[in-house]
């Protein structure tokens, strides 16, 4: 079969177009997709790696903080924590000048590593005594926080207030990895 | 054009070849070696071997050679082309060769002499030699280690450097032992090339000269008006008597056919038949003035290009595309390698990261019992500052939780004071989500006739 020049050009153009389409379908597009996916994965992994490296860098600092917390009265069992909380409350009430009415400790047993011991306490006293108590609670070195505060006046026109406060303290229910050991590991990994 | 210091002229005659080595130095042309060899019979390899031994025996050192065939190997015919057909010479002559020689054309190698412009148009001499003969000679010489640079025909080659007058109608006659070659020149134009199988016999010289002159006269009819003006004779022995005899028979002036301005220093060429002819051939080849070359014929079809331009472009484009794809794929492979390395690193770091995460989570949680306690005192302070000092509004109860949400209940002398208090709280930044819960009359006594309650959210760090 002899092709004319025009037919030969058409044939060649067809071949070129088909070749380009096949190249695009089976080579270029898959390569684009793979390239895009790889870039995305690379960016994601890079971000993860960076954040995890930062986390490991923070580990030493956090370990020191954890040690300080443990040293400041973070107890290892519920009974000791409860005893410590009752003792502290009595001490603060006495120091502030509040009159203790009732105390009710509760152990919710929630949380895996750290758990709370809660103390619901009622007392009466002047505004100054209440303020002093609250200041002591907020600036304590032991792990104590005011979960709820109810303040009411007992008599109109008199400095006589009732204070119902829910205090909470923490204790360590399960120590996964000793913080000291972690800190040592981190130190040895550092150049 | 050959510019080297030495070359060889090889004159091929029937049954023998004459080889001459010519050296060029200091403007002098020296014939250093000349020898005649009976052309070896047998196949090409045997011929080549014989020639090689011959060259070694006579200590030929040149390797480049030009070959000239005697007129007996040549077929020539004049062709007149239409005016302005110079560009189409090759096509026209190929057609003419096909028409003239038919199927024999396949066994012939063609070239042409000319072209020359005449009154009737463009004239050329179509010349041909037997392809098998040509191949046999070239193969044998190449097999002997020679580099054959050109194959020409001796008569036209010599006539090309003969200084005949521009308007002169000359008969060039090369007399050899086994025949004569006649070339008719009309100025520069070669009108006829013919081999005359007339041997000049010393014993019957008169008869043979008559025969030769008769052939010359017949050949001269090829001139447009049938008349020649001079005869140039190339003859090896310098026989003046022979020239005189021919001149008297043809009634034309006879000149010795010499190559002007060439002074050959004959070192060792004496006694070798046609050594001068072969030497002039070598010198002509060095000057680059060969009349034709069957080895590089102008009529030969141009060698078929295996790689055409579109093919080259296609291959180049394919190579570029392939290179880009390879480069791209290499980049992708590099990225995959980096991904794998990162994944490995993350896998190695995983236990340490898990432990660190747990530690951080514990510390973050515990901070709520240390430095991130709910700011109860700060909330009470901001509330106290928000209330008016004139005592028109006061609180009776306050509830505040660790979620920073609180509820205030109190009393006031009038609603206006309560609304002003709420507006003040809203205007400040310390509290948000201030929502009145109730506002009602019904207080007892002279003061605090209006009771109210509202909820809020404390914003630590905000100021009234």
HADDOCK unambig.tbl for C-alpha pairs under 7 A between the chains (distance, minus, plus):
assign (segid A and resid 35 and name CA) (segid B and resid 332 and name CA) 5.95 0.50 0.50
assign (segid A and resid 38 and name CA) (segid B and resid 335 and name CA) 6.48 0.50 0.50
assign (segid A and resid 38 and name CA) (segid B and resid 336 and name CA) 6.75 0.50 0.50
assign (segid A and resid 42 and name CA) (segid B and resid 339 and name CA) 5.87 0.50 0.50
assign (segid A and resid 45 and name CA) (segid B and resid 342 and name CA) 6.72 0.50 0.50
assign (segid A and resid 49 and name CA) (segid B and resid 346 and name CA) 6.65 0.50 0.50
assign (segid A and resid 52 and name CA) (segid B and resid 353 and name CA) 6.52 0.50 0.50
assign (segid A and resid 55 and name CA) (segid B and resid 356 and name CA) 6.83 0.50 0.50
assign (segid A and resid 56 and name CA) (segid B and resid 353 and name CA) 6.49 0.50 0.50
assign (segid A and resid 56 and name CA) (segid B and resid 356 and name CA) 6.37 0.50 0.50
assign (segid A and resid 59 and name CA) (segid B and resid 356 and name CA) 5.68 0.50 0.50
assign (segid A and resid 62 and name CA) (segid B and resid 360 and name CA) 6.34 0.50 0.50
assign (segid A and resid 62 and name CA) (segid B and resid 363 and name CA) 6.83 0.50 0.50
assign (segid A and resid 66 and name CA) (segid B and resid 363 and name CA) 6.06 0.50 0.50
assign (segid A and resid 134 and name CA) (segid B and resid 377 and name CA) 6.49 0.50 0.50
assign (segid A and resid 135 and name CA) (segid B and resid 377 and name CA) 6.83 0.50 0.50
assign (segid A and resid 138 and name CA) (segid B and resid 373 and name CA) 6.86 0.50 0.50
assign (segid A and resid 143 and name CA) (segid B and resid 369 and name CA) 4.75 0.50 0.50
assign (segid A and resid 143 and name CA) (segid B and resid 370 and name CA) 5.68 0.50 0.50
assign (segid A and resid 144 and name CA) (segid B and resid 369 and name CA) 5.20 0.50 0.50
assign (segid A and resid 145 and name CA) (segid B and resid 369 and name CA) 5.25 0.50 0.50
assign (segid A and resid 145 and name CA) (segid B and resid 373 and name CA) 5.73 0.50 0.50
assign (segid A and resid 146 and name CA) (segid B and resid 374 and name CA) 6.84 0.50 0.50
assign (segid A and resid 146 and name CA) (segid B and resid 402 and name CA) 6.80 0.50 0.50
assign (segid A and resid 147 and name CA) (segid B and resid 401 and name CA) 5.70 0.50 0.50
assign (segid A and resid 147 and name CA) (segid B and resid 402 and name CA) 4.75 0.50 0.50
assign (segid A and resid 148 and name CA) (segid B and resid 400 and name CA) 5.72 0.50 0.50
assign (segid A and resid 148 and name CA) (segid B and resid 401 and name CA) 4.15 0.50 0.50
assign (segid A and resid 148 and name CA) (segid B and resid 402 and name CA) 5.94 0.50 0.50
assign (segid A and resid 149 and name CA) (segid B and resid 399 and name CA) 5.57 0.50 0.50
assign (segid A and resid 149 and name CA) (segid B and resid 400 and name CA) 5.09 0.50 0.50
assign (segid A and resid 149 and name CA) (segid B and resid 401 and name CA) 6.13 0.50 0.50
assign (segid A and resid 150 and name CA) (segid B and resid 398 and name CA) 5.63 0.50 0.50
assign (segid A and resid 150 and name CA) (segid B and resid 399 and name CA) 4.40 0.50 0.50
assign (segid A and resid 150 and name CA) (segid B and resid 400 and name CA) 6.55 0.50 0.50
assign (segid A and resid 151 and name CA) (segid B and resid 397 and name CA) 5.41 0.50 0.50
assign (segid A and resid 151 and name CA) (segid B and resid 398 and name CA) 4.97 0.50 0.50
assign (segid A and resid 151 and name CA) (segid B and resid 399 and name CA) 6.32 0.50 0.50
assign (segid A and resid 152 and name CA) (segid B and resid 396 and name CA) 5.57 0.50 0.50
assign (segid A and resid 152 and name CA) (segid B and resid 397 and name CA) 4.01 0.50 0.50
assign (segid A and resid 152 and name CA) (segid B and resid 398 and name CA) 6.26 0.50 0.50
assign (segid A and resid 153 and name CA) (segid B and resid 396 and name CA) 5.27 0.50 0.50
assign (segid A and resid 153 and name CA) (segid B and resid 397 and name CA) 6.32 0.50 0.50
